[in-house]
Amino acid sequence: MLRLNALFTLVLTTGVTAAAPTENIYGWAEEGGLVEFKTNNGAKEAVNSRQTVLDKNHKEITLKLESSINGKSSEPLEQKINIQTPTDPEEVLKNLKGIKATLETLGTGKESLTIAGKTYDCRWEKKKTTFMYDNPMIPTTEFITKSWRSSDVPFGGTVKIETTMSGVTSVTELAGFGKGK
């Protein structure tokens, strides 16, 4: 479960609601660069996640994905990402094996958000995502996501994400970014 949480967080924070791809969001990442998020998922669970660039060359970066729920850490995952092509998270979702994903834009705009005492000028987008599974035993899953992004934040610019699924809303907010240890 913790491993799935790390992958789900990666997909959400790198752009389920990002604009059309024009560049790779990791292209300007530096080795040692990191971004951290805190999530309140409505179930009184404290979810923390961190993405750190372990290695970068002209073709790809290697990300270390870490997450914890209520202080219990999962085993870190490493993910290699091609940085020579634009990032298109919607295409990733549409190409999941055994799952048909559809995305519908519900609204867009601009708004300033203050997170942890810092104000970010953001673009926001609200989307409805529906997953229909090849396995008939798994019900269709639908969620609404509103995402705020700023060009001042690395790795896709995520400042805040609100996701509602089955009547439960989770809020993910930027906890920090910079150069890691």
Secondary structure, DSSP 8 states (H G I E B T S, - for coil): -HHHHHHHHHHHHTTTT--S-SS-TTTT--TTEEEEEEEE-SSS-EEEEEEEEEEE-SSEEEEEEEEEETTEE---EEEEEE-SS---HHHHHHT-TTEEEEEEEEEEEEEEEEETTEEEEEEEEEEEEEEEESSTTS--EEEEEEEEE-TTSSTT-EEEEEEEETTEEEEEEEEEEEE--
